[in-house]
């Protein structure tokens, strides 16, 4: 998910995450593993996400 900088802090990202989490909690099978890659601190934690380090880490390839 990306919110263009000029629209950040206006609630759009929160609305998107609320809708995504409602869907996941309703449709994902029990014991599902849901992960995300984020470069922002303090946003996704409100939905229960926490750092997966040191158990896993994300990787990226830039071309």
C-alpha positions as CSV (number, residue, x, y, z in Angstrom):
1,X,0.0,0.0,0.0
2,X,1.2,3.5,-0.7
3,X,-0.3,6.8,0.2
4,X,1.0,9.7,-1.9
5,X,2.8,12.1,0.5
6,X,0.4,15.0,0.0
7,X,-2.5,12.7,1.1
8,X,-0.7,11.2,4.2
9,X,-2.0,11.9,7.7
10,X,-5.5,12.4,6.4
11,X,-6.9,8.9,7.3
12,X,-6.7,7.2,3.9
13,X,-4.1,4.7,4.9
14,X,-6.1,3.9,8.1
15,X,-9.3,3.4,6.1
16,X,-7.4,1.0,3.6
17,X,-5.9,-1.0,6.5
18,X,-9.2,-1.3,8.3
19,X,-10.8,-2.6,5.2
20,X,-7.9,-5.1,4.5
21,X,-7.9,-6.3,8.1
22,X,-11.7,-6.7,8.1
23,X,-11.4,-8.9,5.0
24,X,-8.4,-10.9,6.3
25,X,-10.1,-11.6,9.7
26,X,-13.3,-12.6,7.9
27,X,-11.8,-14.7,5.1
28,X,-8.3,-16.0,6.1
29,X,-8.3,-19.6,7.3
30,X,-7.4,-20.1,11.0
31,X,-3.6,-20.1,11.7
32,X,-2.9,-18.1,8.5
33,X,0.5,-16.4,8.4
34,X,0.1,-12.8,7.2
35,X,3.2,-10.7,6.7
36,X,4.1,-7.3,5.2
37,X,7.1,-5.3,4.3
38,X,7.1,-1.8,5.7
39,X,9.6,1.0,6.0
40,X,7.4,3.0,8.4
41,X,7.5,2.6,12.2
42,X,4.4,2.9,14.4
43,X,1.7,2.5,11.7
44,X,1.0,-1.2,11.3
45,X,1.4,-2.0,15.0
46,X,-2.1,-0.7,15.7
47,X,-3.5,-3.7,13.8
48,X,-1.3,-6.2,15.7
49,X,1.7,-6.4,13.4
50,X,5.1,-6.7,15.0
51,X,8.6,-7.0,13.8
52,X,9.5,-10.6,12.7
53,X,13.2,-10.1,13.3
54,X,15.3,-12.1,14.0
55,X,13.1,-15.0,12.8
56,X,12.6,-13.5,9.3
57,X,13.6,-10.5,7.3
58,X,12.6,-8.9,4.0
59,X,14.8,-8.6,0.9
60,X,14.7,-6.5,-2.2
61,X,16.3,-6.4,-5.6
62,X,16.7,-3.0,-7.3
63,X,17.4,-3.0,-11.0
